[in-house]
Amino acid sequence: MTMRYTQTAANGQMTFLGEEKTARTTQASIPVYKVTLVREGRVPCYEQQQIRSSANASTILQTYLADVDREHFVVLLLNQKNRVIGIHTVSIGSLTASVVHPRETFKAAILANAAAIICGHNHPSGDCQPSKEDRAITQRLKEGGALLGINLLDHVIVGGEGRYFSFADENML
């Protein structure tokens, strides 16, 4: 049993209210989570799934991002032999921008046990030149991948009519 007291604001005097029985405290609980990777579908692949060049990556990205009207930021998940083991859409943005954070970018790569990733996104305008933001996020992802042991091999921007820009080809990684 505990004694309960109260203090009045007017005169600061303590008043005894009597005995109050304390209920047993309930034990706190911690949630237990299970993290899973769920396959949502498949993308047709007309070339071999091993990435040997930025052209291979751009072909897969253009197939996956065909006919989208907004900017999509995606990740190609690769094994140790640079074979594509999956594609993950990290973010769907507006006509001109997509919010990307390393945390979401590497989440699927970790769950899929990927050895490396290739990032890619589309520019609905058709212009493949990287923006200042594209350059900044590429650098952040490169640094994040180095910490995690998951190499960022390239960042490919796809535009219209088969055009693309590769950060690796331009020595910007």
JOGI-V657535 format. One record per helix or strand. SS is the DSSP state (helix for helix, strand for strand). FROM is the first residue (numbers start at 1). LEN is the number of residues. If there is no record, write none. Layout:
SS_FROM_LEN ; SS_FROM_LEN
//
This chain:
strand_2_6 ; strand_14_7 ; strand_50_1 ; helix_54_11 ; strand_72_7 ; strand_83_10 ; helix_102_10 ; strand_116_7 ; helix_132_17 ; strand_151_8 ; strand_164_3
//
